[in-house]
Amino acid sequence: MAPEPISPEDARRRKIVGVNAETVTNVTSTDFPGHHPGEDHTWSLEKFTQNFSVQYHKNHPHDAVFSLIGLDASIANAFRRILIAEIPTLAIEQVFVHNNTSIVHDEVLAARLGLVPLTGKLEGLNWLKFRKKIINDDTGDAREDEKRDDGATDTNTVVLKLQIECKWAEGIREGETDPEKLYVNSNVYARHMVFEPQGNQHKQFPEPDGIVRPVNPDILLAKLRPGQVVDLEMFAIKGIGADHAKFSPVATATYRLLPTIDIMSPILGNDAGIFARCFTKGVIGLEDITEEESGMVGGSWREGRGRRRRL
């Protein structure tokens, strides 16, 4: 059966989710074969390519906002879930503490290190393999199919070291109270983590911009005072957010539907200002009623000449 043409208003209505006083309507997709009699909604790559587009509003290293146009909300949500849980990244998995005399307990410091986001050359990250680890059952014994452990090698593990000691600064001015001036290395930051290439890693993560390093070098890990030392070694492996949140490459990933606002009748005077304040600044604009509009049929227009109305 040949597809029957539909009016532009019907086509527009099918794409809008209705947010009513007590209900939400039209939330189910209907663009599939057999739902609308006489209409052909067979999926076509050519048709999808023509209708789909991506519009970037902001694209910074740590923040991106973009619109997916011509795409079902379920697919947009799938992209969001993939960003959170399915993209491999690098994170610290094991921490070997040689010496830690800071006030931060070993296990707390290890947890903080595990949450530090790491970056490096993309080709090197793709070159790294996933490390298979032993999974224990309730009895504490490894299952038969999980007894193999790949072990730490240069192809699946990245080594970082953190060695820092706090000392008194020289030439301190009398009465100085600023810890940054009183002490050397009073704060332990993520930038103090040093990449130690193993095997062929120096080729995959070349200096200076390709080495494995914290995304934000100014993350505070601990505070030290003279005589306190932190000396530890870290093993970082590749993983995904579905295994642990520390592997998630995004702090948050959300999506929302583009709102459509239909104003059914003129909103004048003080009501127009109140109505505009119900929305984010810039969504609703106000302008003066013109002489031509004041002469239109309807008492509200005649009485509103020179007053503000919604736009």
C-alpha positions, 0 to 999 in steps of 0.5 A, a space after each residue: 500500500 502506498 504511503 498516505 501523506 500526513 499533515 505537517 501538524 500531525 508530523 509535528 505532534 508525533 515528535 512532541 512529548 506532552 507534559 501535562 498537569 498530571 500526566 506525560 503523553 506521547 512518550 512512545 516512538 511510533 515511527 516503525 512499520 505497521 503502527 500507522 496504517 498506510 504509512 511506510 516507516 521502514 528504516 533506511 540508512 539513506 533516510 536516517 543520514 539525511 535527517 540526522 545531524 549533530 550540532 555542537 553548542 560547547 566543545 571544551 576539553 572538560 565540558 561538551 554540550 551538543 544536540 542530536 537532531 533527528 534521533 530517537 530519545 532511546 538512542 540518545 540515552 544509549 549514547 549516555 550510558 555508553 559514555 558512562 560505562 563502556 569506554 575504556 580508560 586508565 585508573 590506578 588499581 593497586 597501591 604498594 605503600 613503602 612508607 606513609 607517615 602522613 595523617 592520611 591512612 594508607 587505605 584512604 590514600 589508596 582510594 583517593 589515588 584510584 579516583 585520580 583520572 589519568 590520561 596519555 597518548 591515545 595510541 598508547 592507551 589503545 595499545 594497552 591490553 585488559 588485565 585479567 584478574 582472579 575472581 574469588 567465590 564465597 569460599 575464598 578459592 578461585 573458580 576453575 575458569 578464573 584461576 588464570 591471571 595474566 600478571 603485570 606486564 608492560 602491555 597491560 599495566 602502567 607503573 607510577 611512583 609517588 615519592 615526596 618528603 616535607 621539609 622546612 623552608 630556608 630563609 623564613 621571614 619571622 612571623 610567617 604563618 603561610 604553610 606554603 612558605 614555611 614548608 617545602 612540599 607541604 601539599 601532595 598534588 596529583 602532579 607529583 605522580 611520576 610515570 615509570 615506563 616499562 618495556 616498550 611503553 616509552 615508545 607508546 607513551 613518548 615524552 613530553 605530551 604522550 606520557 601517562 599523567 593526571 588529567 588535572 595536576 592540581 588534585 590535592 591528595 594529602 597534606 604534609 608537615 616537616 619530617 612526614 614522607 609519602 613513598 609508594 608505587 602504583 599499578 594502573 590498568 585499563 577498565 570500563 565504568 561498568 566494572 568500577 566508577 573510577 574507570 568512567 571517563 565522564 564526571 556526569 553525562 545527561 540528556 534532555 528533550 528540547 522543550 516546545 512552548 505553545 502560547 495559546 493566547 496573548 499574555 499582557 502587562 504584569 502577567 507577561 513579566 511573571 510568565 517570563 520569570 517562570 523560564 530560564 533567562 532568554 527563553 521568553 522575551 517581552 516587547 511593546 504592543 504596537 499601534 497595529 496590534 492594539 487595533 485588533 479585535 479583542 478588548 485585551 489588545 485595545 486596552 494594552 497599547 504601549 504595554 508589554 506582552 510576551 514574545 
